[in-house]
Amino acid sequence: MIKKNLKTTPTFIAGDATLIQEVLHPKNEGLKLEYSLAFASLKAGEASLPHVLHKSSEVYIIQEGRGRATVSGQPVEVAPGDVLYIPAGAEQFIENTGPEMLQFWCIVSPPWNKEDEWVGESVNG
C-alpha cells in the first residue's frame, strides 16, 4: 500500500505550463500501474499550452473552479464534478475562466512520459 497527501507532494511547473503534483507514477513508486495520476492547478486567467500525448489517452476530473477545455479544436466548459476524456493524439489545452483556482485530476494511460508529448506555444499569443 502507498498513501500520499497533496500537502506533502512536490509541485512543479509542467512543460505545458500547468502547476502539477505527480501523485502516482510507476517510474517513481516502482508500481505495476497502467496509468499515472497527477493533480493540476491553473490560476485565474491562466491556460495550459496546447499539447498532444501521442500514445496516451488522458482523463480530467474537475475538482474546483471553472474553465474551458479545447480538445481537437472543440471547446467545452468544465466545472466541478465534470469528467473529460481526451483520446491519444488529440491536441488539447485548458483555460481557467473563473475567478478562483482551477484544479483537476489527470489520469494518463499508458503513464505519462516526456517523449510521448508535444507542447506548442501559448494560445494567447
CNS distance restraints for C-alpha pairs under 8 A (distance, minus, plus):
assign (resid   4 and name CA) (resid   8 and name CA) 7.57 0.50 0.50
assign (resid   4 and name CA) (resid   9 and name CA) 7.25 0.50 0.50
assign (resid   4 and name CA) (resid  23 and name CA) 7.15 0.50 0.50
assign (resid   5 and name CA) (resid   9 and name CA) 6.29 0.50 0.50
assign (resid   6 and name CA) (resid  21 and name CA) 7.43 0.50 0.50
assign (resid   6 and name CA) (resid  23 and name CA) 7.57 0.50 0.50
assign (resid   9 and name CA) (resid  21 and name CA) 6.15 0.50 0.50
assign (resid   9 and name CA) (resid  22 and name CA) 7.32 0.50 0.50
assign (resid   9 and name CA) (resid  23 and name CA) 6.73 0.50 0.50
assign (resid  10 and name CA) (resid  21 and name CA) 5.88 0.50 0.50
assign (resid  10 and name CA) (resid  22 and name CA) 7.49 0.50 0.50
assign (resid  11 and name CA) (resid  19 and name CA) 6.68 0.50 0.50
assign (resid  11 and name CA) (resid  20 and name CA) 5.53 0.50 0.50
assign (resid  11 and name CA) (resid  21 and name CA) 4.74 0.50 0.50
assign (resid  11 and name CA) (resid  22 and name CA) 7.62 0.50 0.50
assign (resid  12 and name CA) (resid  19 and name CA) 5.76 0.50 0.50
assign (resid  12 and name CA) (resid  20 and name CA) 5.43 0.50 0.50
assign (resid  12 and name CA) (resid  21 and name CA) 6.66 0.50 0.50
assign (resid  13 and name CA) (resid  17 and name CA) 5.70 0.50 0.50
assign (resid  13 and name CA) (resid  18 and name CA) 5.61 0.50 0.50
assign (resid  13 and name CA) (resid  19 and name CA) 4.61 0.50 0.50
assign (resid  13 and name CA) (resid  20 and name CA) 5.97 0.50 0.50
assign (resid  14 and name CA) (resid  18 and name CA) 5.41 0.50 0.50
assign (resid  14 and name CA) (resid  19 and name CA) 6.27 0.50 0.50
assign (resid  14 and name CA) (resid  20 and name CA) 6.20 0.50 0.50
assign (resid  15 and name CA) (resid 119 and name CA) 6.93 0.50 0.50
assign (resid  16 and name CA) (resid  48 and name CA) 5.35 0.50 0.50
assign (resid  16 and name CA) (resid  49 and name CA) 4.67 0.50 0.50
assign (resid  16 and name CA) (resid  50 and name CA) 7.00 0.50 0.50
assign (resid  16 and name CA) (resid  51 and name CA) 6.68 0.50 0.50
assign (resid  16 and name CA) (resid 119 and name CA) 6.13 0.50 0.50
assign (resid  16 and name CA) (resid 120 and name CA) 8.00 0.50 0.50
assign (resid  17 and name CA) (resid  47 and name CA) 7.62 0.50 0.50
assign (resid  17 and name CA) (resid  48 and name CA) 5.28 0.50 0.50
assign (resid  17 and name CA) (resid  49 and name CA) 6.12 0.50 0.50
assign (resid  18 and name CA) (resid  40 and name CA) 6.37 0.50 0.50
assign (resid  18 and name CA) (resid  41 and name CA) 6.22 0.50 0.50
assign (resid  18 and name CA) (resid  42 and name CA) 6.06 0.50 0.50
assign (resid  18 and name CA) (resid  47 and name CA) 7.58 0.50 0.50
assign (resid  18 and name CA) (resid  48 and name CA) 5.53 0.50 0.50
assign (resid  19 and name CA) (resid  40 and name CA) 5.56 0.50 0.50
assign (resid  19 and name CA) (resid  41 and name CA) 5.09 0.50 0.50
assign (resid  19 and name CA) (resid  42 and name CA) 6.40 0.50 0.50
assign (resid  20 and name CA) (resid  38 and name CA) 6.56 0.50 0.50
assign (resid  20 and name CA) (resid  39 and name CA) 5.72 0.50 0.50
assign (resid  20 and name CA) (resid  40 and name CA) 4.61 0.50 0.50
assign (resid  20 and name CA) (resid  41 and name CA) 6.57 0.50 0.50
assign (resid  21 and name CA) (resid  38 and name CA) 5.48 0.50 0.50
assign (resid  21 and name CA) (resid  39 and name CA) 5.09 0.50 0.50
assign (resid  21 and name CA) (resid  40 and name CA) 6.47 0.50 0.50
assign (resid  22 and name CA) (resid  36 and name CA) 7.96 0.50 0.50
assign (resid  22 and name CA) (resid  37 and name CA) 6.40 0.50 0.50
assign (resid  22 and name CA) (resid  38 and name CA) 4.38 0.50 0.50
assign (resid  22 and name CA) (resid  39 and name CA) 6.55 0.50 0.50
assign (resid  23 and name CA) (resid  36 and name CA) 7.87 0.50 0.50
assign (resid  23 and name CA) (resid  37 and name CA) 5.57 0.50 0.50
assign (resid  23 and name CA) (resid  38 and name CA) 5.06 0.50 0.50
assign (resid  23 and name CA) (resid  39 and name CA) 6.92 0.50 0.50
assign (resid  24 and name CA) (resid  28 and name CA) 7.43 0.50 0.50
assign (resid  24 and name CA) (resid  29 and name CA) 7.12 0.50 0.50
assign (resid  24 and name CA) (resid  36 and name CA) 5.58 0.50 0.50
assign (resid  24 and name CA) (resid  37 and name CA) 5.00 0.50 0.50
assign (resid  24 and name CA) (resid  38 and name CA) 6.79 0.50 0.50
assign (resid  25 and name CA) (resid  29 and name CA) 6.32 0.50 0.50
assign (resid  25 and name CA) (resid  31 and name CA) 7.60 0.50 0.50
assign (resid  25 and name CA) (resid  33 and name CA) 7.45 0.50 0.50
assign (resid  25 and name CA) (resid  35 and name CA) 7.19 0.50 0.50
assign (resid  25 and name CA) (resid  36 and name CA) 4.61 0.50 0.50
assign (resid  25 and name CA) (resid  37 and name CA) 6.47 0.50 0.50
assign (resid  25 and name CA) (resid 111 and name CA) 6.87 0.50 0.50
assign (resid  26 and name CA) (resid  30 and name CA) 5.07 0.50 0.50
assign (resid  26 and name CA) (resid  31 and name CA) 4.74 0.50 0.50
assign (resid  26 and name CA) (resid  32 and name CA) 6.22 0.50 0.50
assign (resid  26 and name CA) (resid  33 and name CA) 5.70 0.50 0.50
assign (resid  26 and name CA) (resid  34 and name CA) 8.00 0.50 0.50
assign (resid  26 and name CA) (resid  35 and name CA) 7.77 0.50 0.50
assign (resid  26 and name CA) (resid  36 and name CA) 6.98 0.50 0.50
assign (resid  26 and name CA) (resid 111 and name CA) 7.50 0.50 0.50
assign (resid  27 and name CA) (resid  31 and name CA) 7.54 0.50 0.50
assign (resid  33 and name CA) (resid 111 and name CA) 7.82 0.50 0.50
assign (resid  34 and name CA) (resid 109 and name CA) 6.01 0.50 0.50
assign (resid  34 and name CA) (resid 110 and name CA) 5.42 0.50 0.50
assign (resid  34 and name CA) (resid 111 and name CA) 6.20 0.50 0.50
assign (resid  35 and name CA) (resid 107 and name CA) 6.48 0.50 0.50
assign (resid  35 and name CA) (resid 108 and name CA) 5.25 0.50 0.50
assign (resid  35 and name CA) (resid 109 and name CA) 4.28 0.50 0.50
assign (resid  35 and name CA) (resid 110 and name CA) 5.05 0.50 0.50
assign (resid  35 and name CA) (resid 111 and name CA) 4.25 0.50 0.50
assign (resid  35 and name CA) (resid 112 and name CA) 7.49 0.50 0.50
assign (resid  36 and name CA) (resid 106 and name CA) 7.95 0.50 0.50
assign (resid  36 and name CA) (resid 107 and name CA) 5.70 0.50 0.50
assign (resid  36 and name CA) (resid 108 and name CA) 5.24 0.50 0.50
assign (resid  36 and name CA) (resid 109 and name CA) 6.65 0.50 0.50
assign (resid  36 and name CA) (resid 110 and name CA) 7.43 0.50 0.50
assign (resid  36 and name CA) (resid 111 and name CA) 4.56 0.50 0.50
assign (resid  36 and name CA) (resid 112 and name CA) 6.17 0.50 0.50
assign (resid  37 and name CA) (resid 105 and name CA) 7.14 0.50 0.50
assign (resid  37 and name CA) (resid 106 and name CA) 5.72 0.50 0.50
assign (resid  37 and name CA) (resid 107 and name CA) 4.76 0.50 0.50
assign (resid  37 and name CA) (resid 108 and name CA) 6.64 0.50 0.50
assign (resid  38 and name CA) (resid 105 and name CA) 5.81 0.50 0.50
assign (resid  38 and name CA) (resid 106 and name CA) 5.09 0.50 0.50
assign (resid  38 and name CA) (resid 107 and name CA) 6.64 0.50 0.50
assign (resid  39 and name CA) (resid 103 and name CA) 7.22 0.50 0.50
assign (resid  39 and name CA) (resid 104 and name CA) 5.87 0.50 0.50
assign (resid  39 and name CA) (resid 105 and name CA) 4.55 0.50 0.50
assign (resid  39 and name CA) (resid 106 and name CA) 6.08 0.50 0.50
assign (resid  40 and name CA) (resid 103 and name CA) 5.61 0.50 0.50
assign (resid  40 and name CA) (resid 104 and name CA) 5.32 0.50 0.50
assign (resid  40 and name CA) (resid 105 and name CA) 6.10 0.50 0.50
assign (resid  40 and name CA) (resid 106 and name CA) 7.00 0.50 0.50
assign (resid  41 and name CA) (resid 101 and name CA) 6.64 0.50 0.50
assign (resid  41 and name CA) (resid 102 and name CA) 5.54 0.50 0.50
assign (resid  41 and name CA) (resid 103 and name CA) 4.45 0.50 0.50
assign (resid  41 and name CA) (resid 104 and name CA) 6.60 0.50 0.50
assign (resid  42 and name CA) (resid  46 and name CA) 5.79 0.50 0.50
assign (resid  42 and name CA) (resid  47 and name CA) 6.78 0.50 0.50
assign (resid  42 and name CA) (resid  48 and name CA) 7.77 0.50 0.50
assign (resid  42 and name CA) (resid  95 and name CA) 7.72 0.50 0.50
assign (resid  42 and name CA) (resid  96 and name CA) 6.29 0.50 0.50
assign (resid  42 and name CA) (resid 101 and name CA) 5.82 0.50 0.50
assign (resid  42 and name CA) (resid 102 and name CA) 5.17 0.50 0.50
assign (resid  42 and name CA) (resid 103 and name CA) 6.63 0.50 0.50
assign (resid  43 and name CA) (resid  96 and name CA) 6.73 0.50 0.50
assign (resid  43 and name CA) (resid 100 and name CA) 6.80 0.50 0.50
assign (resid  43 and name CA) (resid 101 and name CA) 4.72 0.50 0.50
assign (resid  43 and name CA) (resid 102 and name CA) 6.39 0.50 0.50
assign (resid  44 and name CA) (resid  96 and name CA) 5.45 0.50 0.50
assign (resid  44 and name CA) (resid  97 and name CA) 6.58 0.50 0.50
assign (resid  44 and name CA) (resid  98 and name CA) 5.95 0.50 0.50
assign (resid  44 and name CA) (resid  99 and name CA) 5.26 0.50 0.50
assign (resid  44 and name CA) (resid 100 and name CA) 5.58 0.50 0.50
assign (resid  44 and name CA) (resid 101 and name CA) 5.74 0.50 0.50
assign (resid  44 and name CA) (resid 102 and name CA) 7.26 0.50 0.50
assign (resid  45 and name CA) (resid  95 and name CA) 7.14 0.50 0.50
assign (resid  45 and name CA) (resid  96 and name CA) 5.46 0.50 0.50
assign (resid  45 and name CA) (resid  97 and name CA) 6.08 0.50 0.50
assign (resid  45 and name CA) (resid  98 and name CA) 7.42 0.50 0.50
assign (resid  45 and name CA) (resid  99 and name CA) 7.81 0.50 0.50
assign (resid  46 and name CA) (resid  95 and name CA) 5.99 0.50 0.50
assign (resid  46 and name CA) (resid  96 and name CA) 5.63 0.50 0.50
assign (resid  47 and name CA) (resid  93 and name CA) 7.08 0.50 0.50
assign (resid  47 and name CA) (resid  94 and name CA) 5.60 0.50 0.50
assign (resid  47 and name CA) (resid  95 and name CA) 4.05 0.50 0.50
assign (resid  47 and name CA) (resid  96 and name CA) 6.10 0.50 0.50
assign (resid  47 and name CA) (resid 123 and name CA) 7.81 0.50 0.50
assign (resid  48 and name CA) (resid  93 and name CA) 5.38 0.50 0.50
assign (resid  48 and name CA) (resid  94 and name CA) 5.53 0.50 0.50
assign (resid  48 and name CA) (resid  95 and name CA) 6.47 0.50 0.50
assign (resid  48 and name CA) (resid 122 and name CA) 7.73 0.50 0.50
assign (resid  49 and name CA) (resid  93 and name CA) 5.89 0.50 0.50
assign (resid  49 and name CA) (resid  94 and name CA) 7.95 0.50 0.50
assign (resid  49 and name CA) (resid 119 and name CA) 6.62 0.50 0.50
assign (resid  49 and name CA) (resid 120 and name CA) 6.12 0.50 0.50
assign (resid  49 and name CA) (resid 121 and name CA) 5.96 0.50 0.50
assign (resid  49 and name CA) (resid 122 and name CA) 5.23 0.50 0.50
assign (resid  49 and name CA) (resid 123 and name CA) 6.64 0.50 0.50
assign (resid  50 and name CA) (resid  91 and name CA) 6.36 0.50 0.50
assign (resid  50 and name CA) (resid  92 and name CA) 5.37 0.50 0.50
assign (resid  50 and name CA) (resid  93 and name CA) 4.75 0.50 0.50
assign (resid  50 and name CA) (resid 119 and name CA) 5.97 0.50 0.50
assign (resid  50 and name CA) (resid 120 and name CA) 5.18 0.50 0.50
assign (resid  50 and name CA) (resid 121 and name CA) 6.58 0.50 0.50
assign (resid  50 and name CA) (resid 122 and name CA) 6.98 0.50 0.50
assign (resid  50 and name CA) (resid 123 and name CA) 7.01 0.50 0.50
assign (resid  51 and name CA) (resid  91 and name CA) 5.47 0.50 0.50
assign (resid  51 and name CA) (resid  92 and name CA) 5.50 0.50 0.50
assign (resid  51 and name CA) (resid  93 and name CA) 6.56 0.50 0.50
assign (resid  51 and name CA) (resid 117 and name CA) 6.84 0.50 0.50
assign (resid  51 and name CA) (resid 118 and name CA) 5.38 0.50 0.50
assign (resid  51 and name CA) (resid 119 and name CA) 4.27 0.50 0.50
assign (resid  51 and name CA) (resid 120 and name CA) 5.82 0.50 0.50
assign (resid  52 and name CA) (resid  88 and name CA) 7.59 0.50 0.50
assign (resid  52 and name CA) (resid  89 and name CA) 5.76 0.50 0.50
assign (resid  52 and name CA) (resid  90 and name CA) 5.74 0.50 0.50
assign (resid  52 and name CA) (resid  91 and name CA) 4.70 0.50 0.50
assign (resid  52 and name CA) (resid  92 and name CA) 6.35 0.50 0.50
assign (resid  52 and name CA) (resid 117 and name CA) 5.56 0.50 0.50
assign (resid  52 and name CA) (resid 118 and name CA) 5.14 0.50 0.50
assign (resid  52 and name CA) (resid 119 and name CA) 6.62 0.50 0.50
assign (resid  53 and name CA) (resid  57 and name CA) 7.00 0.50 0.50
assign (resid  53 and name CA) (resid  88 and name CA) 5.73 0.50 0.50
assign (resid  53 and name CA) (resid  89 and name CA) 5.61 0.50 0.50
assign (resid  53 and name CA) (resid  90 and name CA) 7.10 0.50 0.50
assign (resid  53 and name CA) (resid  91 and name CA) 7.78 0.50 0.50
assign (resid  53 and name CA) (resid 116 and name CA) 5.64 0.50 0.50
assign (resid  53 and name CA) (resid 117 and name CA) 4.63 0.50 0.50
assign (resid  53 and name CA) (resid 118 and name CA) 6.66 0.50 0.50
assign (resid  54 and name CA) (resid  88 and name CA) 5.45 0.50 0.50
assign (resid  54 and name CA) (resid  89 and name CA) 4.40 0.50 0.50
assign (resid  54 and name CA) (resid  90 and name CA) 7.64 0.50 0.50
assign (resid  54 and name CA) (resid 116 and name CA) 5.53 0.50 0.50
assign (resid  54 and name CA) (resid 117 and name CA) 6.29 0.50 0.50
assign (resid  54 and name CA) (resid 118 and name CA) 7.72 0.50 0.50
assign (resid  55 and name CA) (resid  88 and name CA) 5.30 0.50 0.50
assign (resid  55 and name CA) (resid  89 and name CA) 6.57 0.50 0.50
assign (resid  55 and name CA) (resid 110 and name CA) 7.51 0.50 0.50
assign (resid  55 and name CA) (resid 116 and name CA) 6.40 0.50 0.50
assign (resid  56 and name CA) (resid  87 and name CA) 7.36 0.50 0.50
assign (resid  56 and name CA) (resid  88 and name CA) 4.80 0.50 0.50
assign (resid  56 and name CA) (resid  89 and name CA) 7.59 0.50 0.50
assign (resid  56 and name CA) (resid 108 and name CA) 6.26 0.50 0.50
assign (resid  56 and name CA) (resid 109 and name CA) 5.18 0.50 0.50
assign (resid  56 and name CA) (resid 110 and name CA) 5.31 0.50 0.50
assign (resid  56 and name CA) (resid 111 and name CA) 7.21 0.50 0.50
assign (resid  56 and name CA) (resid 112 and name CA) 7.09 0.50 0.50
assign (resid  56 and name CA) (resid 116 and name CA) 7.65 0.50 0.50
assign (resid  57 and name CA) (resid  85 and name CA) 7.55 0.50 0.50
assign (resid  57 and name CA) (resid  86 and name CA) 5.72 0.50 0.50
assign (resid  57 and name CA) (resid  87 and name CA) 4.59 0.50 0.50
assign (resid  57 and name CA) (resid  88 and name CA) 4.29 0.50 0.50
assign (resid  57 and name CA) (resid  89 and name CA) 7.83 0.50 0.50
assign (resid  57 and name CA) (resid 108 and name CA) 5.81 0.50 0.50
assign (resid  57 and name CA) (resid 109 and name CA) 5.53 0.50 0.50
assign (resid  57 and name CA) (resid 110 and name CA) 7.31 0.50 0.50
assign (resid  58 and name CA) (resid  85 and name CA) 6.03 0.50 0.50
assign (resid  58 and name CA) (resid  86 and name CA) 5.04 0.50 0.50
assign (resid  58 and name CA) (resid  87 and name CA) 6.52 0.50 0.50
assign (resid  58 and name CA) (resid  88 and name CA) 7.35 0.50 0.50
assign (resid  58 and name CA) (resid 106 and name CA) 6.64 0.50 0.50
assign (resid  58 and name CA) (resid 107 and name CA) 5.50 0.50 0.50
assign (resid  58 and name CA) (resid 108 and name CA) 4.46 0.50 0.50
assign (resid  58 and name CA) (resid 109 and name CA) 6.47 0.50 0.50
assign (resid  59 and name CA) (resid  83 and name CA) 6.89 0.50 0.50
assign (resid  59 and name CA) (resid  84 and name CA) 5.54 0.50 0.50
assign (resid  59 and name CA) (resid  85 and name CA) 4.58 0.50 0.50
assign (resid  59 and name CA) (resid  86 and name CA) 6.02 0.50 0.50
assign (resid  59 and name CA) (resid 105 and name CA) 7.84 0.50 0.50
assign (resid  59 and name CA) (resid 106 and name CA) 5.66 0.50 0.50
assign (resid  59 and name CA) (resid 107 and name CA) 5.08 0.50 0.50
assign (resid  59 and name CA) (resid 108 and name CA) 6.59 0.50 0.50
assign (resid  60 and name CA) (resid  83 and name CA) 5.62 0.50 0.50
assign (resid  60 and name CA) (resid  84 and name CA) 5.06 0.50 0.50
assign (resid  60 and name CA) (resid  85 and name CA) 6.62 0.50 0.50
assign (resid  60 and name CA) (resid 104 and name CA) 6.24 0.50 0.50
assign (resid  60 and name CA) (resid 105 and name CA) 5.51 0.50 0.50
assign (resid  60 and name CA) (resid 106 and name CA) 4.84 0.50 0.50
assign (resid  60 and name CA) (resid 107 and name CA) 6.66 0.50 0.50
assign (resid  61 and name CA) (resid  80 and name CA) 7.91 0.50 0.50
assign (resid  61 and name CA) (resid  81 and name CA) 6.72 0.50 0.50
assign (resid  61 and name CA) (resid  82 and name CA) 5.92 0.50 0.50
assign (resid  61 and name CA) (resid  83 and name CA) 4.58 0.50 0.50
assign (resid  61 and name CA) (resid  84 and name CA) 6.58 0.50 0.50
assign (resid  61 and name CA) (resid 104 and name CA) 5.34 0.50 0.50
assign (resid  61 and name CA) (resid 105 and name CA) 5.01 0.50 0.50
assign (resid  61 and name CA) (resid 106 and name CA) 6.72 0.50 0.50
assign (resid  62 and name CA) (resid  78 and name CA) 7.06 0.50 0.50
assign (resid  62 and name CA) (resid  79 and name CA) 6.10 0.50 0.50
assign (resid  62 and name CA) (resid  80 and name CA) 4.88 0.50 0.50
assign (resid  62 and name CA) (resid  81 and name CA) 5.59 0.50 0.50
assign (resid  62 and name CA) (resid  82 and name CA) 5.40 0.50 0.50
assign (resid  62 and name CA) (resid  83 and name CA) 6.44 0.50 0.50
assign (resid  62 and name CA) (resid 102 and name CA) 7.86 0.50 0.50
assign (resid  62 and name CA) (resid 103 and name CA) 6.30 0.50 0.50
assign (resid  62 and name CA) (resid 104 and name CA) 4.29 0.50 0.50
assign (resid  62 and name CA) (resid 105 and name CA) 6.51 0.50 0.50
assign (resid  63 and name CA) (resid  79 and name CA) 7.63 0.50 0.50
assign (resid  63 and name CA) (resid  80 and name CA) 4.78 0.50 0.50
assign (resid  63 and name CA) (resid  81 and name CA) 6.17 0.50 0.50
assign (resid  63 and name CA) (resid 102 and name CA) 7.79 0.50 0.50
assign (resid  63 and name CA) (resid 103 and name CA) 5.58 0.50 0.50
assign (resid  63 and name CA) (resid 104 and name CA) 5.07 0.50 0.50
assign (resid  63 and name CA) (resid 105 and name CA) 7.25 0.50 0.50
assign (resid  64 and name CA) (resid  79 and name CA) 7.02 0.50 0.50
assign (resid  64 and name CA) (resid  80 and name CA) 5.16 0.50 0.50
assign (resid  64 and name CA) (resid 101 and name CA) 7.04 0.50 0.50
assign (resid  64 and name CA) (resid 102 and name CA) 5.51 0.50 0.50
assign (resid  64 and name CA) (resid 103 and name CA) 5.03 0.50 0.50
assign (resid  64 and name CA) (resid 104 and name CA) 6.83 0.50 0.50
assign (resid  65 and name CA) (resid  79 and name CA) 6.15 0.50 0.50
assign (resid  65 and name CA) (resid  80 and name CA) 6.47 0.50 0.50
assign (resid  65 and name CA) (resid  96 and name CA) 7.56 0.50 0.50
assign (resid  65 and name CA) (resid  98 and name CA) 6.31 0.50 0.50
assign (resid  65 and name CA) (resid  99 and name CA) 7.83 0.50 0.50
assign (resid  65 and name CA) (resid 100 and name CA) 5.86 0.50 0.50
assign (resid  65 and name CA) (resid 101 and name CA) 5.70 0.50 0.50
assign (resid  65 and name CA) (resid 102 and name CA) 4.29 0.50 0.50
assign (resid  65 and name CA) (resid 103 and name CA) 6.43 0.50 0.50
assign (resid  66 and name CA) (resid  77 and name CA) 7.49 0.50 0.50
assign (resid  66 and name CA) (resid  78 and name CA) 5.73 0.50 0.50
assign (resid  66 and name CA) (resid  79 and name CA) 4.70 0.50 0.50
assign (resid  66 and name CA) (resid  80 and name CA) 7.19 0.50 0.50
assign (resid  66 and name CA) (resid  96 and name CA) 6.15 0.50 0.50
assign (resid  66 and name CA) (resid  97 and name CA) 5.88 0.50 0.50
assign (resid  66 and name CA) (resid  98 and name CA) 5.13 0.50 0.50
assign (resid  66 and name CA) (resid 100 and name CA) 7.95 0.50 0.50
assign (resid  66 and name CA) (resid 102 and name CA) 6.04 0.50 0.50
assign (resid  67 and name CA) (resid  77 and name CA) 5.81 0.50 0.50
assign (resid  67 and name CA) (resid  78 and name CA) 5.18 0.50 0.50
assign (resid  67 and name CA) (resid  79 and name CA) 6.64 0.50 0.50
assign (resid  67 and name CA) (resid  94 and name CA) 6.88 0.50 0.50
assign (resid  67 and name CA) (resid  95 and name CA) 5.34 0.50 0.50
assign (resid  67 and name CA) (resid  96 and name CA) 4.35 0.50 0.50
assign (resid  67 and name CA) (resid  97 and name CA) 4.63 0.50 0.50
assign (resid  67 and name CA) (resid  98 and name CA) 6.41 0.50 0.50
assign (resid  67 and name CA) (resid 102 and name CA) 6.90 0.50 0.50
assign (resid  68 and name CA) (resid  75 and name CA) 6.36 0.50 0.50
assign (resid  68 and name CA) (resid  76 and name CA) 5.48 0.50 0.50
assign (resid  68 and name CA) (resid  77 and name CA) 4.40 0.50 0.50
assign (resid  68 and name CA) (resid  78 and name CA) 5.71 0.50 0.50
assign (resid  68 and name CA) (resid  94 and name CA) 5.68 0.50 0.50
assign (resid  68 and name CA) (resid  95 and name CA) 5.23 0.50 0.50
assign (resid  68 and name CA) (resid  96 and name CA) 6.67 0.50 0.50
assign (resid  68 and name CA) (resid  97 and name CA) 6.65 0.50 0.50
assign (resid  69 and name CA) (resid  75 and name CA) 5.58 0.50 0.50
assign (resid  69 and name CA) (resid  76 and name CA) 5.40 0.50 0.50
assign (resid  69 and name CA) (resid  77 and name CA) 6.40 0.50 0.50
assign (resid  69 and name CA) (resid  78 and name CA) 6.88 0.50 0.50
assign (resid  69 and name CA) (resid  92 and name CA) 7.24 0.50 0.50
assign (resid  69 and name CA) (resid  93 and name CA) 5.85 0.50 0.50
assign (resid  69 and name CA) (resid  94 and name CA) 4.15 0.50 0.50
assign (resid  69 and name CA) (resid  95 and name CA) 6.29 0.50 0.50
assign (resid  70 and name CA) (resid  74 and name CA) 5.21 0.50 0.50
assign (resid  70 and name CA) (resid  75 and name CA) 4.09 0.50 0.50
assign (resid  70 and name CA) (resid  76 and name CA) 6.28 0.50 0.50
assign (resid  70 and name CA) (resid  92 and name CA) 5.50 0.50 0.50
assign (resid  70 and name CA) (resid  93 and name CA) 5.49 0.50 0.50
assign (resid  70 and name CA) (resid  94 and name CA) 6.18 0.50 0.50
assign (resid  71 and name CA) (resid  75 and name CA) 6.49 0.50 0.50
assign (resid  71 and name CA) (resid  86 and name CA) 6.94 0.50 0.50
assign (resid  71 and name CA) (resid  90 and name CA) 6.27 0.50 0.50
assign (resid  71 and name CA) (resid  91 and name CA) 5.74 0.50 0.50
assign (resid  71 and name CA) (resid  92 and name CA) 4.45 0.50 0.50
assign (resid  71 and name CA) (resid  93 and name CA) 6.84 0.50 0.50
assign (resid  72 and name CA) (resid  90 and name CA) 5.38 0.50 0.50
assign (resid  72 and name CA) (resid  91 and name CA) 5.10 0.50 0.50
assign (resid  72 and name CA) (resid  92 and name CA) 6.34 0.50 0.50
assign (resid  73 and name CA) (resid  91 and name CA) 7.59 0.50 0.50
assign (resid  73 and name CA) (resid  92 and name CA) 7.88 0.50 0.50
assign (resid  78 and name CA) (resid  82 and name CA) 6.10 0.50 0.50
assign (resid  86 and name CA) (resid  90 and name CA) 6.73 0.50 0.50
assign (resid  86 and name CA) (resid  92 and name CA) 7.84 0.50 0.50
assign (resid  96 and name CA) (resid 101 and name CA) 7.41 0.50 0.50
assign (resid  96 and name CA) (resid 102 and name CA) 5.76 0.50 0.50
assign (resid  98 and name CA) (resid 102 and name CA) 7.63 0.50 0.50
assign (resid 108 and name CA) (resid 112 and name CA) 5.73 0.50 0.50
assign (resid 112 and name CA) (resid 116 and name CA) 7.41 0.50 0.50
assign (resid 113 and name CA) (resid 117 and name CA) 7.04 0.50 0.50
assign (resid 121 and name CA) (resid 125 and name CA) 7.75 0.50 0.50
